[in-house]
Amino acid sequence: MPSETERLVDQAIRGLLASTEGEITGLSCLADGADQVFARAVLDHGGAVEVIVPARQYRDGLPEAVRAEYDRIASKARDVHRLDFTKSESRAYMAASVYMLDRADELWAVWDGKPARGYGGTADVVACARERRIPVRVIWPDGAQRG
């Protein structure tokens, strides 16, 4: 995600958190980009984070530049849920998203409304949430651009 888009998304998420009452628990796989932005904002807001690890090789498949932040956020997580996949691939990502939706009251989707680039992308997760009648809040601020 381009840095300006990351800044805009961060502001939007923090604005939504500020207007949300009660205890917040954010569920995230801590992928680079929006997942980490969301989790960081939830923690800064005083909420709790639960991490869903799609596969044993997941962390090593993330860009090296975001692994330290992944580790930092994961170390503050209230809980870490590990799925039983070995390889970090689209099947594991979608399974992690379904696992997340099984525990979510609402989906906050950082999404430009375009189709997923591959199975398990944001469009697939949004469609799954809507099929399950889970409320979806789409976050795509003016000026945001897909990376």
C-alpha positions as CSV (number, residue, x, y, z in Angstrom):
1,M,0.0,0.0,0.0
2,P,1.5,3.4,-1.0
3,S,2.6,5.4,2.1
4,E,0.0,8.2,1.5
5,T,-2.7,5.6,1.3
6,E,-1.5,4.0,4.5
7,R,-1.6,7.4,6.2
8,L,-5.2,8.0,4.9
9,V,-6.3,4.5,6.0
10,D,-4.7,4.9,9.4
11,Q,-6.6,8.2,9.9
12,A,-9.9,6.7,8.8
13,I,-9.5,3.7,11.1
14,R,-8.5,5.8,14.1
15,G,-11.5,8.0,13.4
16,L,-13.8,5.0,13.5
17,L,-12.2,3.7,16.6
18,A,-12.7,7.1,18.3
19,S,-16.4,6.9,17.6
20,T,-16.8,3.4,18.8
21,E,-18.0,2.7,22.3
22,G,-17.2,-0.2,24.5
23,E,-14.3,-2.6,24.5
24,I,-12.7,-3.2,21.1
25,T,-11.1,-6.5,20.1
26,G,-9.5,-6.4,16.7
27,L,-8.9,-9.7,14.8
28,S,-6.1,-9.6,12.3
29,C,-3.6,-11.8,10.4
30,L,-1.1,-9.0,10.6
31,A,-0.3,-9.0,6.9
32,D,1.7,-6.1,5.7
33,G,-0.3,-3.0,4.9
34,A,-3.9,-2.5,6.2
35,D,-3.8,-5.5,8.6
36,Q,-0.9,-4.1,10.5
37,V,-2.3,-0.5,10.3
38,F,-5.6,-1.7,11.8
39,A,-4.0,-3.8,14.6
40,R,-1.6,-0.9,15.6
41,A,-4.6,1.5,15.7
42,V,-6.6,-0.8,17.9
43,L,-3.7,-1.2,20.4
44,D,-3.1,2.5,20.4
45,H,-6.8,3.0,21.1
46,G,-6.5,0.8,24.2
47,G,-8.2,-2.2,22.6
48,A,-7.1,-5.8,22.4
49,V,-5.8,-7.7,19.4
50,E,-6.1,-11.3,18.5
51,V,-3.8,-12.6,15.8
52,I,-4.8,-15.3,13.4
53,V,-1.8,-17.1,11.8
54,P,-2.8,-18.7,8.6
55,A,0.1,-21.1,8.2
56,R,3.4,-22.2,9.9
57,Q,5.4,-20.5,7.1
58,Y,3.3,-17.3,7.2
59,R,5.6,-14.9,9.0
60,D,8.6,-15.9,6.8
61,G,6.5,-15.2,3.7
62,L,5.9,-11.6,4.7
63,P,8.2,-8.9,3.3
64,E,11.3,-8.7,5.5
65,A,10.6,-5.0,6.2
66,V,7.4,-5.7,8.0
67,R,8.4,-8.7,10.1
68,A,9.6,-6.6,13.1
69,E,6.3,-4.9,13.3
70,Y,4.5,-8.2,12.9
71,D,6.5,-9.5,15.9
72,R,5.9,-6.4,17.9
73,I,2.2,-6.5,17.5
74,A,2.0,-10.3,17.9
75,S,3.9,-9.9,21.2
76,K,1.1,-7.6,22.5
77,A,-1.8,-9.9,21.3
78,R,-4.3,-11.1,23.8
79,D,-4.4,-14.4,21.9
80,V,-2.7,-16.0,18.9
81,H,-4.7,-18.5,16.9
82,R,-2.7,-20.8,14.6
83,L,-4.3,-22.6,11.7
84,D,-3.0,-26.0,10.7
85,F,-1.6,-25.1,7.3
86,T,2.1,-25.4,6.5
87,K,2.4,-23.3,3.4
88,S,1.5,-19.6,3.3
89,E,-0.9,-19.7,0.3
90,S,-4.4,-18.5,-0.8
91,R,-6.2,-21.5,0.8
92,A,-4.7,-20.7,4.1
93,Y,-5.5,-17.0,3.8
94,M,-9.1,-17.6,3.1
95,A,-9.3,-20.2,5.9
96,A,-7.9,-17.6,8.3
97,S,-10.4,-15.0,7.1
98,V,-13.3,-17.5,7.6
99,Y,-11.9,-18.2,11.1
100,M,-11.8,-14.5,11.8
101,L,-15.4,-14.0,10.5
102,D,-16.6,-16.9,12.8
103,R,-15.5,-14.7,15.7
104,A,-16.3,-11.2,14.4
105,D,-19.3,-8.9,15.1
106,E,-18.4,-6.7,12.2
107,L,-15.8,-6.7,9.3
108,W,-13.8,-3.5,8.8
109,A,-12.5,-4.0,5.2
110,V,-9.9,-1.7,3.8
111,W,-11.1,-2.2,0.2
112,D,-11.3,-0.2,-3.0
113,G,-14.3,-2.3,-4.2
114,K,-12.3,-4.1,-6.9
115,P,-12.1,-7.8,-7.4
116,A,-9.5,-9.8,-5.4
117,R,-6.1,-10.3,-7.0
118,G,-6.3,-13.9,-6.0
119,Y,-8.4,-16.3,-4.0
120,G,-8.7,-15.2,-0.4
121,G,-8.3,-11.4,-1.1
122,T,-10.4,-8.7,0.4
123,A,-13.3,-9.0,-2.1
124,D,-13.7,-12.7,-1.2
125,V,-13.7,-11.9,2.5
126,V,-16.3,-9.2,2.1
127,A,-18.5,-11.5,0.0
128,C,-18.2,-14.2,2.6
129,A,-19.1,-11.7,5.4
130,R,-22.1,-10.5,3.5
131,E,-23.2,-14.1,2.8
132,R,-23.1,-14.7,6.6
133,R,-24.9,-11.4,7.2
134,I,-22.0,-10.0,9.1
135,P,-22.1,-6.2,8.9
136,V,-19.3,-4.8,6.7
137,R,-17.8,-1.4,7.0
138,V,-15.7,-0.5,3.9
139,I,-12.8,1.8,4.5
140,W,-11.4,3.5,1.4
141,P,-10.7,7.2,2.0
142,D,-10.7,9.8,-0.7
143,G,-7.2,9.9,-2.3
144,A,-6.4,6.2,-1.4
145,Q,-4.8,4.1,-4.1
146,R,-4.2,0.4,-4.5
147,G,-0.5,-0.5,-4.4
